[in-house]
Amino acid sequence: MSITVECQTRPEGTKPRALRRSGMIPANLYGHNGTESISLLVDAKTVELLQKKAAVNKTELELKITDISWNGTTVIKELQTHPAKATPYHVSFYACGKG
């Protein structure tokens, strides 16, 4: 199964709650360049699809970051959900390799 996720870098100083209200979910990408991480934004509908179809630490995803022209293979390291609503809250991706 191949899932492609398009996202963008998160502008500095943006509030996570405001992002969620506007239909975006905060995310991070780890392991793409040593110990550095990138703060990202992913569309909430895409994250809901991932929540249904992808297994944490198992399903490989093709991640494309449009603003910095990075793409590569990743897995979901962690998918946090709201405790009462069970809606996606935050996603952590881990890079497996550059595509």
Backbone atoms as SQL, in Angstrom:
CREATE TABLE atoms (id INTEGER PRIMARY KEY, chain TEXT, resi INTEGER, resn TEXT, atom TEXT, x REAL, y REAL, z REAL);
INSERT INTO atoms VALUES
  (1, 'A', 1, 'MET', 'N', 0.860, -1.181, 0.000),
  (2, 'A', 1, 'MET', 'CA', 0.000, 0.000, 0.000),
  (3, 'A', 1, 'MET', 'C', 0.899, 1.235, 0.000),
  (4, 'A', 2, 'SER', 'N', 0.635, 2.126, -0.910),
  (5, 'A', 2, 'SER', 'CA', 1.418, 3.350, -1.007),
  (6, 'A', 2, 'SER', 'C', 0.532, 4.552, -0.691),
  (7, 'A', 3, 'ILE', 'N', 0.930, 5.300, 0.322),
  (8, 'A', 3, 'ILE', 'CA', 0.186, 6.502, 0.706),
  (9, 'A', 3, 'ILE', 'C', 1.131, 7.684, 0.572),
  (10, 'A', 4, 'THR', 'N', 0.698, 8.702, -0.158),
  (11, 'A', 4, 'THR', 'CA', 1.488, 9.915, -0.302),
  (12, 'A', 4, 'THR', 'C', 0.856, 11.014, 0.538),
  (13, 'A', 5, 'VAL', 'N', 1.684, 11.654, 1.352),
  (14, 'A', 5, 'VAL', 'CA', 1.217, 12.732, 2.223),
  (15, 'A', 5, 'VAL', 'C', 1.930, 14.011, 1.822),
  (16, 'A', 6, 'GLU', 'N', 1.153, 15.028, 1.452),
  (17, 'A', 6, 'GLU', 'CA', 1.741, 16.328, 1.141),
  (18, 'A', 6, 'GLU', 'C', 1.540, 17.240, 2.334),
  (19, 'A', 7, 'CYS', 'N', 2.592, 17.976, 2.684),
  (20, 'A', 7, 'CYS', 'CA', 2.504, 18.883, 3.820),
  (21, 'A', 7, 'CYS', 'C', 3.375, 20.104, 3.546),
  (22, 'A', 8, 'GLN', 'N', 3.383, 21.024, 4.486),
  (23, 'A', 8, 'GLN', 'CA', 4.186, 22.239, 4.363),
  (24, 'A', 8, 'GLN', 'C', 4.834, 22.528, 5.709),
  (25, 'A', 9, 'THR', 'N', 5.867, 23.353, 5.676),
  (26, 'A', 9, 'THR', 'CA', 6.508, 23.714, 6.936),
  (27, 'A', 9, 'THR', 'C', 5.595, 24.627, 7.736),
  (28, 'A', 10, 'ARG', 'N', 5.693, 24.517, 9.043),
  (29, 'A', 10, 'ARG', 'CA', 4.851, 25.319, 9.930),
  (30, 'A', 10, 'ARG', 'C', 5.519, 26.658, 10.193),
  (31, 'A', 11, 'PRO', 'N', 4.834, 27.771, 9.910),
  (32, 'A', 11, 'PRO', 'CA', 5.418, 29.091, 10.171),
  (33, 'A', 11, 'PRO', 'C', 5.703, 29.279, 11.663),
  (34, 'A', 12, 'GLU', 'N', 6.820, 29.876, 11.960),
  (35, 'A', 12, 'GLU', 'CA', 7.212, 30.101, 13.347),
  (36, 'A', 12, 'GLU', 'C', 6.213, 31.009, 14.047),
  (37, 'A', 13, 'GLY', 'N', 5.863, 30.666, 15.279),
  (38, 'A', 13, 'GLY', 'CA', 4.970, 31.492, 16.078),
  (39, 'A', 13, 'GLY', 'C', 3.494, 31.182, 15.913),
  (40, 'A', 14, 'THR', 'N', 3.153, 30.198, 15.080),
  (41, 'A', 14, 'THR', 'CA', 1.738, 29.847, 14.921),
  (42, 'A', 14, 'THR', 'C', 1.274, 29.001, 16.101),
  (43, 'A', 15, 'LYS', 'N', 0.064, 29.206, 16.515),
  (44, 'A', 15, 'LYS', 'CA', -0.511, 28.512, 17.665),
  (45, 'A', 15, 'LYS', 'C', -1.186, 27.208, 17.210),
  (46, 'A', 16, 'PRO', 'N', -0.862, 26.084, 17.864),
  (47, 'A', 16, 'PRO', 'CA', -1.445, 24.794, 17.471),
  (48, 'A', 16, 'PRO', 'C', -2.975, 24.772, 17.513),
  (49, 'A', 17, 'ARG', 'N', -3.574, 25.380, 18.505),
  (50, 'A', 17, 'ARG', 'CA', -5.042, 25.382, 18.619),
  (51, 'A', 17, 'ARG', 'C', -5.672, 26.117, 17.429),
  (52, 'A', 18, 'ALA', 'N', -5.082, 27.245, 17.046),
  (53, 'A', 18, 'ALA', 'CA', -5.593, 28.001, 15.895),
  (54, 'A', 18, 'ALA', 'C', -5.432, 27.196, 14.602),
  (55, 'A', 19, 'LEU', 'N', -4.327, 26.474, 14.489),
  (56, 'A', 19, 'LEU', 'CA', -4.119, 25.635, 13.306),
  (57, 'A', 19, 'LEU', 'C', -5.174, 24.541, 13.212),
  (58, 'A', 20, 'ARG', 'N', -5.474, 23.905, 14.335),
  (59, 'A', 20, 'ARG', 'CA', -6.478, 22.837, 14.334),
  (60, 'A', 20, 'ARG', 'C', -7.858, 23.367, 13.961),
  (61, 'A', 21, 'ARG', 'N', -8.180, 24.575, 14.434),
  (62, 'A', 21, 'ARG', 'CA', -9.470, 25.190, 14.076),
  (63, 'A', 21, 'ARG', 'C', -9.558, 25.468, 12.584),
  (64, 'A', 22, 'SER', 'N', -8.418, 25.756, 11.957),
  (65, 'A', 22, 'SER', 'CA', -8.419, 26.060, 10.525),
  (66, 'A', 22, 'SER', 'C', -8.280, 24.804, 9.653),
  (67, 'A', 23, 'GLY', 'N', -8.316, 23.616, 10.269),
  (68, 'A', 23, 'GLY', 'CA', -8.285, 22.380, 9.492),
  (69, 'A', 23, 'GLY', 'C', -6.907, 21.815, 9.229),
  (70, 'A', 24, 'MET', 'N', -5.913, 22.271, 9.967),
  (71, 'A', 24, 'MET', 'CA', -4.549, 21.769, 9.822),
  (72, 'A', 24, 'MET', 'C', -4.111, 21.104, 11.129),
  (73, 'A', 25, 'ILE', 'N', -3.290, 20.078, 11.028),
  (74, 'A', 25, 'ILE', 'CA', -2.781, 19.370, 12.198),
  (75, 'A', 25, 'ILE', 'C', -1.270, 19.590, 12.269),
  (76, 'A', 26, 'PRO', 'N', -0.751, 20.014, 13.440),
  (77, 'A', 26, 'PRO', 'CA', 0.697, 20.161, 13.587),
  (78, 'A', 26, 'PRO', 'C', 1.380, 18.785, 13.516),
  (79, 'A', 27, 'ALA', 'N', 2.571, 18.776, 12.944),
  (80, 'A', 27, 'ALA', 'CA', 3.327, 17.532, 12.811),
  (81, 'A', 27, 'ALA', 'C', 4.814, 17.835, 12.888),
  (82, 'A', 28, 'ASN', 'N', 5.617, 16.805, 13.109),
  (83, 'A', 28, 'ASN', 'CA', 7.070, 16.926, 13.099),
  (84, 'A', 28, 'ASN', 'C', 7.649, 15.800, 12.269),
  (85, 'A', 29, 'LEU', 'N', 8.783, 16.075, 11.632),
  (86, 'A', 29, 'LEU', 'CA', 9.541, 15.066, 10.909),
  (87, 'A', 29, 'LEU', 'C', 10.891, 14.940, 11.597),
  (88, 'A', 30, 'TYR', 'N', 11.224, 13.737, 12.023),
  (89, 'A', 30, 'TYR', 'CA', 12.492, 13.460, 12.689),
  (90, 'A', 30, 'TYR', 'C', 13.331, 12.538, 11.816),
  (91, 'A', 31, 'GLY', 'N', 14.651, 12.617, 11.984),
  (92, 'A', 31, 'GLY', 'CA', 15.555, 11.686, 11.327),
  (93, 'A', 31, 'GLY', 'C', 15.860, 11.973, 9.879),
  (94, 'A', 32, 'HIS', 'N', 15.400, 13.091, 9.340),
  (95, 'A', 32, 'HIS', 'CA', 15.657, 13.399, 7.933),
  (96, 'A', 32, 'HIS', 'C', 17.070, 13.917, 7.715),
  (97, 'A', 33, 'ASN', 'N', 17.656, 14.489, 8.768),
  (98, 'A', 33, 'ASN', 'CA', 18.991, 15.070, 8.657),
  (99, 'A', 33, 'ASN', 'C', 19.671, 14.992, 10.020),
  (100, 'A', 34, 'GLY', 'N', 19.981, 13.787, 10.447),
  (101, 'A', 34, 'GLY', 'CA', 20.613, 13.621, 11.754),
  (102, 'A', 34, 'GLY', 'C', 19.625, 13.854, 12.880),
  (103, 'A', 35, 'THR', 'N', 19.978, 14.779, 13.793),
  (104, 'A', 35, 'THR', 'CA', 19.117, 15.018, 14.959),
  (105, 'A', 35, 'THR', 'C', 18.167, 16.187, 14.763),
  (106, 'A', 36, 'GLU', 'N', 18.196, 16.837, 13.614),
  (107, 'A', 36, 'GLU', 'CA', 17.297, 17.965, 13.362),
  (108, 'A', 36, 'GLU', 'C', 15.860, 17.481, 13.175),
  (109, 'A', 37, 'SER', 'N', 14.920, 18.376, 13.444),
  (110, 'A', 37, 'SER', 'CA', 13.514, 18.076, 13.160),
  (111, 'A', 37, 'SER', 'C', 12.914, 19.259, 12.407),
  (112, 'A', 38, 'ILE', 'N', 11.835, 18.991, 11.693),
  (113, 'A', 38, 'ILE', 'CA', 11.125, 20.033, 10.961),
  (114, 'A', 38, 'ILE', 'C', 9.696, 20.069, 11.486),
  (115, 'A', 39, 'SER', 'N', 9.209, 21.276, 11.805),
  (116, 'A', 39, 'SER', 'CA', 7.808, 21.450, 12.191),
  (117, 'A', 39, 'SER', 'C', 6.975, 21.572, 10.928),
  (118, 'A', 40, 'LEU', 'N', 5.893, 20.799, 10.864),
  (119, 'A', 40, 'LEU', 'CA', 5.078, 20.718, 9.655),
  (120, 'A', 40, 'LEU', 'C', 3.607, 20.970, 9.941),
  (121, 'A', 41, 'LEU', 'N', 2.857, 21.130, 8.865),
  (122, 'A', 41, 'LEU', 'CA', 1.397, 21.200, 8.901),
  (123, 'A', 41, 'LEU', 'C', 0.854, 20.179, 7.914),
  (124, 'A', 42, 'VAL', 'N', -0.138, 19.410, 8.353),
  (125, 'A', 42, 'VAL', 'CA', -0.777, 18.425, 7.488),
  (126, 'A', 42, 'VAL', 'C', -2.275, 18.679, 7.536),
  (127, 'A', 43, 'ASP', 'N', -2.940, 18.549, 6.401),
  (128, 'A', 43, 'ASP', 'CA', -4.382, 18.725, 6.348),
  (129, 'A', 43, 'ASP', 'C', -5.065, 17.695, 7.253),
  (130, 'A', 44, 'ALA', 'N', -6.055, 18.138, 8.017),
  (131, 'A', 44, 'ALA', 'CA', -6.740, 17.272, 8.985),
  (132, 'A', 44, 'ALA', 'C', -7.392, 16.064, 8.315),
  (133, 'A', 45, 'LYS', 'N', -7.944, 16.235, 7.124),
  (134, 'A', 45, 'LYS', 'CA', -8.589, 15.110, 6.426),
  (135, 'A', 45, 'LYS', 'C', -7.560, 14.042, 6.038),
  (136, 'A', 46, 'THR', 'N', -6.352, 14.469, 5.683),
  (137, 'A', 46, 'THR', 'CA', -5.285, 13.531, 5.364),
  (138, 'A', 46, 'THR', 'C', -4.891, 12.740, 6.604),
  (139, 'A', 47, 'VAL', 'N', -4.800, 13.410, 7.748),
  (140, 'A', 47, 'VAL', 'CA', -4.431, 12.740, 8.991),
  (141, 'A', 47, 'VAL', 'C', -5.519, 11.749, 9.409),
  (142, 'A', 48, 'GLU', 'N', -6.778, 12.092, 9.204),
  (143, 'A', 48, 'GLU', 'CA', -7.867, 11.162, 9.515),
  (144, 'A', 48, 'GLU', 'C', -7.777, 9.914, 8.635),
  (145, 'A', 49, 'LEU', 'N', -7.400, 10.090, 7.375),
  (146, 'A', 49, 'LEU', 'CA', -7.199, 8.951, 6.478),
  (147, 'A', 49, 'LEU', 'C', -6.043, 8.082, 6.983),
  (148, 'A', 50, 'LEU', 'N', -4.950, 8.718, 7.397),
  (149, 'A', 50, 'LEU', 'CA', -3.808, 7.981, 7.937),
  (150, 'A', 50, 'LEU', 'C', -4.205, 7.210, 9.191),
  (151, 'A', 51, 'GLN', 'N', -5.037, 7.826, 10.015),
  (152, 'A', 51, 'GLN', 'CA', -5.481, 7.198, 11.256),
  (153, 'A', 51, 'GLN', 'C', -6.217, 5.881, 10.953),
  (154, 'A', 52, 'LYS', 'N', -6.925, 5.829, 9.834),
  (155, 'A', 52, 'LYS', 'CA', -7.686, 4.631, 9.464),
  (156, 'A', 52, 'LYS', 'C', -6.848, 3.600, 8.715),
  (157, 'A', 53, 'LYS', 'N', -5.915, 4.053, 7.861),
  (158, 'A', 53, 'LYS', 'CA', -5.235, 3.135, 6.945),
  (159, 'A', 53, 'LYS', 'C', -3.795, 2.798, 7.288),
  (160, 'A', 54, 'ALA', 'N', -3.128, 3.616, 8.096),
  (161, 'A', 54, 'ALA', 'CA', -1.701, 3.393, 8.357),
  (162, 'A', 54, 'ALA', 'C', -1.480, 2.889, 9.783),
  (163, 'A', 55, 'ALA', 'N', -0.551, 1.970, 9.929),
  (164, 'A', 55, 'ALA', 'CA', -0.193, 1.442, 11.247),
  (165, 'A', 55, 'ALA', 'C', 1.063, 2.154, 11.753),
  (166, 'A', 56, 'VAL', 'N', 1.049, 2.545, 13.008),
  (167, 'A', 56, 'VAL', 'CA', 2.187, 3.240, 13.611),
  (168, 'A', 56, 'VAL', 'C', 3.415, 2.327, 13.569),
  (169, 'A', 57, 'ASN', 'N', 4.534, 2.873, 13.132),
  (170, 'A', 57, 'ASN', 'CA', 5.833, 2.196, 13.015),
  (171, 'A', 57, 'ASN', 'C', 5.869, 1.063, 11.994),
  (172, 'A', 58, 'LYS', 'N', 4.823, 0.896, 11.184),
  (173, 'A', 58, 'LYS', 'CA', 4.805, -0.209, 10.222),
  (174, 'A', 58, 'LYS', 'C', 4.569, 0.239, 8.788),
  (175, 'A', 59, 'THR', 'N', 3.586, 1.078, 8.556),
  (176, 'A', 59, 'THR', 'CA', 3.224, 1.468, 7.199),
  (177, 'A', 59, 'THR', 'C', 4.152, 2.568, 6.698),
  (178, 'A', 60, 'GLU', 'N', 4.827, 2.292, 5.577),
  (179, 'A', 60, 'GLU', 'CA', 5.698, 3.302, 4.985),
  (180, 'A', 60, 'GLU', 'C', 4.858, 4.280, 4.171),
  (181, 'A', 61, 'LEU', 'N', 5.184, 5.555, 4.314),
  (182, 'A', 61, 'LEU', 'CA', 4.476, 6.624, 3.621),
  (183, 'A', 61, 'LEU', 'C', 5.461, 7.430, 2.800),
  (184, 'A', 62, 'GLU', 'N', 4.997, 7.937, 1.696),
  (185, 'A', 62, 'GLU', 'CA', 5.795, 8.871, 0.901),
  (186, 'A', 62, 'GLU', 'C', 5.415, 10.267, 1.370),
  (187, 'A', 63, 'LEU', 'N', 6.342, 10.971, 1.995),
  (188, 'A', 63, 'LEU', 'CA', 6.089, 12.308, 2.535),
  (189, 'A', 63, 'LEU', 'C', 6.711, 13.343, 1.611),
  (190, 'A', 64, 'LYS', 'N', 5.918, 14.331, 1.216),
  (191, 'A', 64, 'LYS', 'CA', 6.396, 15.413, 0.358),
  (192, 'A', 64, 'LYS', 'C', 6.173, 16.731, 1.080),
  (193, 'A', 65, 'ILE', 'N', 7.252, 17.473, 1.295),
  (194, 'A', 65, 'ILE', 'CA', 7.159, 18.799, 1.912),
  (195, 'A', 65, 'ILE', 'C', 7.305, 19.804, 0.778),
  (196, 'A', 66, 'THR', 'N', 6.205, 20.477, 0.459),
  (197, 'A', 66, 'THR', 'CA', 6.158, 21.297, -0.746),
  (198, 'A', 66, 'THR', 'C', 7.041, 22.542, -0.684),
  (199, 'A', 67, 'ASP', 'N', 7.124, 23.222, 0.470),
  (200, 'A', 67, 'ASP', 'CA', 7.874, 24.488, 0.486),
  (201, 'A', 67, 'ASP', 'C', 9.383, 24.329, 0.446),
  (202, 'A', 68, 'ILE', 'N', 9.917, 23.176, 0.865),
  (203, 'A', 68, 'ILE', 'CA', 11.374, 23.028, 0.850),
  (204, 'A', 68, 'ILE', 'C', 11.833, 21.936, -0.113),
  (205, 'A', 69, 'SER', 'N', 10.923, 21.443, -0.938),
  (206, 'A', 69, 'SER', 'CA', 11.220, 20.435, -1.952),
  (207, 'A', 69, 'SER', 'C', 11.893, 19.196, -1.369),
  (208, 'A', 70, 'TRP', 'N', 11.391, 18.698, -0.254),
  (209, 'A', 70, 'TRP', 'CA', 11.903, 17.460, 0.349),
  (210, 'A', 70, 'TRP', 'C', 10.857, 16.386, 0.175),
  (211, 'A', 71, 'ASN', 'N', 11.289, 15.214, -0.235),
  (212, 'A', 71, 'ASN', 'CA', 10.399, 14.068, -0.228),
  (213, 'A', 71, 'ASN', 'C', 11.206, 12.830, 0.113),
  (214, 'A', 72, 'GLY', 'N', 10.550, 11.897, 0.783),
  (215, 'A', 72, 'GLY', 'CA', 11.227, 10.684, 1.197),
  (216, 'A', 72, 'GLY', 'C', 10.250, 9.721, 1.839),
  (217, 'A', 73, 'THR', 'N', 10.769, 8.564, 2.204),
  (218, 'A', 73, 'THR', 'CA', 9.962, 7.529, 2.828),
  (219, 'A', 73, 'THR', 'C', 9.983, 7.719, 4.337),
  (220, 'A', 74, 'THR', 'N', 8.808, 7.669, 4.950),
  (221, 'A', 74, 'THR', 'CA', 8.692, 7.849, 6.395),
  (222, 'A', 74, 'THR', 'C', 7.714, 6.822, 6.962),
  (223, 'A', 75, 'VAL', 'N', 7.705, 6.729, 8.288),
  (224, 'A', 75, 'VAL', 'CA', 6.669, 5.990, 9.005),
  (225, 'A', 75, 'VAL', 'C', 6.103, 6.934, 10.061),
  (226, 'A', 76, 'ILE', 'N', 4.895, 6.644, 10.493),
  (227, 'A', 76, 'ILE', 'CA', 4.317, 7.422, 11.587),
  (228, 'A', 76, 'ILE', 'C', 4.916, 6.885, 12.878),
  (229, 'A', 77, 'LYS', 'N', 5.591, 7.747, 13.611),
  (230, 'A', 77, 'LYS', 'CA', 6.185, 7.350, 14.888),
  (231, 'A', 77, 'LYS', 'C', 5.150, 7.453, 16.001),
  (232, 'A', 78, 'GLU', 'N', 4.317, 8.497, 15.927),
  (233, 'A', 78, 'GLU', 'CA', 3.294, 8.695, 16.947),
  (234, 'A', 78, 'GLU', 'C', 2.131, 9.482, 16.341),
  (235, 'A', 79, 'LEU', 'N', 0.920, 9.087, 16.684),
  (236, 'A', 79, 'LEU', 'CA', -0.279, 9.799, 16.270),
  (237, 'A', 79, 'LEU', 'C', -1.090, 10.072, 17.528),
  (238, 'A', 80, 'GLN', 'N', -1.072, 11.329, 17.969),
  (239, 'A', 80, 'GLN', 'CA', -1.793, 11.705, 19.179),
  (240, 'A', 80, 'GLN', 'C', -3.222, 12.090, 18.817),
  (241, 'A', 81, 'THR', 'N', -4.170, 11.675, 19.665),
  (242, 'A', 81, 'THR', 'CA', -5.562, 12.029, 19.459),
  (243, 'A', 81, 'THR', 'C', -6.109, 12.737, 20.686),
  (244, 'A', 82, 'HIS', 'N', -7.149, 13.528, 20.484),
  (245, 'A', 82, 'HIS', 'CA', -7.810, 14.227, 21.580),
  (246, 'A', 82, 'HIS', 'C', -8.452, 13.175, 22.486),
  (247, 'A', 83, 'PRO', 'N', -8.255, 13.278, 23.804),
  (248, 'A', 83, 'PRO', 'CA', -8.746, 12.231, 24.703),
  (249, 'A', 83, 'PRO', 'C', -10.265, 12.048, 24.702),
  (250, 'A', 84, 'ALA', 'N', -11.036, 13.091, 24.530),
  (251, 'A', 84, 'ALA', 'CA', -12.494, 12.975, 24.572),
  (252, 'A', 84, 'ALA', 'C', -13.110, 12.782, 23.188),
  (253, 'A', 85, 'LYS', 'N', -12.566, 13.475, 22.188),
  (254, 'A', 85, 'LYS', 'CA', -13.167, 13.464, 20.856),
  (255, 'A', 85, 'LYS', 'C', -12.577, 12.406, 19.922),
  (256, 'A', 86, 'ALA', 'N', -11.397, 11.888, 20.251),
  (257, 'A', 86, 'ALA', 'CA', -10.677, 10.919, 19.412),
  (258, 'A', 86, 'ALA', 'C', -10.318, 11.478, 18.039),
  (259, 'A', 87, 'THR', 'N', -10.210, 12.802, 17.930),
  (260, 'A', 87, 'THR', 'CA', -9.776, 13.427, 16.676),
  (261, 'A', 87, 'THR', 'C', -8.258, 13.595, 16.705),
  (262, 'A', 88, 'PRO', 'N', -7.611, 13.567, 15.544),
  (263, 'A', 88, 'PRO', 'CA', -6.154, 13.727, 15.499),
  (264, 'A', 88, 'PRO', 'C', -5.722, 15.063, 16.097),
  (265, 'A', 89, 'TYR', 'N', -4.615, 15.016, 16.826),
  (266, 'A', 89, 'TYR', 'CA', -4.122, 16.175, 17.561),
  (267, 'A', 89, 'TYR', 'C', -2.712, 16.573, 17.116),
  (268, 'A', 90, 'HIS', 'N', -1.864, 15.576, 16.853),
  (269, 'A', 90, 'HIS', 'CA', -0.476, 15.809, 16.453),
  (270, 'A', 90, 'HIS', 'C', 0.072, 14.530, 15.835),
  (271, 'A', 91, 'VAL', 'N', 0.963, 14.686, 14.845),
  (272, 'A', 91, 'VAL', 'CA', 1.572, 13.532, 14.182),
  (273, 'A', 91, 'VAL', 'C', 3.081, 13.693, 14.199),
  (274, 'A', 92, 'SER', 'N', 3.783, 12.601, 14.483),
  (275, 'A', 92, 'SER', 'CA', 5.240, 12.573, 14.389),
  (276, 'A', 92, 'SER', 'C', 5.634, 11.565, 13.329),
  (277, 'A', 93, 'PHE', 'N', 6.412, 12.025, 12.346),
  (278, 'A', 93, 'PHE', 'CA', 6.929, 11.144, 11.291),
  (279, 'A', 93, 'PHE', 'C', 8.404, 10.896, 11.547),
  (280, 'A', 94, 'TYR', 'N', 8.904, 9.721, 11.127),
  (281, 'A', 94, 'TYR', 'CA', 10.318, 9.414, 11.220),
  (282, 'A', 94, 'TYR', 'C', 10.783, 9.002, 9.823),
  (283, 'A', 95, 'ALA', 'N', 11.851, 9.645, 9.365),
  (284, 'A', 95, 'ALA', 'CA', 12.346, 9.393, 8.011),
  (285, 'A', 95, 'ALA', 'C', 13.064, 8.035, 7.939),
  (286, 'A', 96, 'CYS', 'N', 12.712, 7.237, 6.934),
  (287, 'A', 96, 'CYS', 'CA', 13.357, 5.937, 6.692),
  (288, 'A', 96, 'CYS', 'C', 14.444, 6.088, 5.635),
  (289, 'A', 97, 'GLY', 'N', 14.256, 7.042, 4.745),
  (290, 'A', 97, 'GLY', 'CA', 15.220, 7.248, 3.680),
  (291, 'A', 97, 'GLY', 'C', 14.753, 8.331, 2.733),
  (292, 'A', 98, 'LYS', 'N', 15.686, 8.879, 2.000),
  (293, 'A', 98, 'LYS', 'CA', 15.366, 9.928, 1.027),
  (294, 'A', 98, 'LYS', 'C', 14.922, 9.248, -0.258),
  (295, 'A', 99, 'GLY', 'N', 13.818, 9.765, -0.802),
  (296, 'A', 99, 'GLY', 'CA', 13.244, 9.134, -1.990),
  (297, 'A', 99, 'GLY', 'C', 13.661, 9.680, -3.263);
